[in-house]
Amino acid sequence: MLELALLLQADYEPSPARFFAAFFLILILLCGALLFTYWISKGD
């Protein structure tokens, strides 16, 4: 995940690698939030 963040900071020119890095970072964060919400609401 750190590599993706560093890739996003590498340059300010749009590129496919930059797009996919941002896309997967957002996807990981959203999936993590959904899983956390499910885990919290599961209630044992």
Secondary structure, DSSP 8 states (H G I E B T S, - for coil): -HHHHHHHHH-SS--HHHHHHHHHHHHHHHHHHHHHHHHHHH--
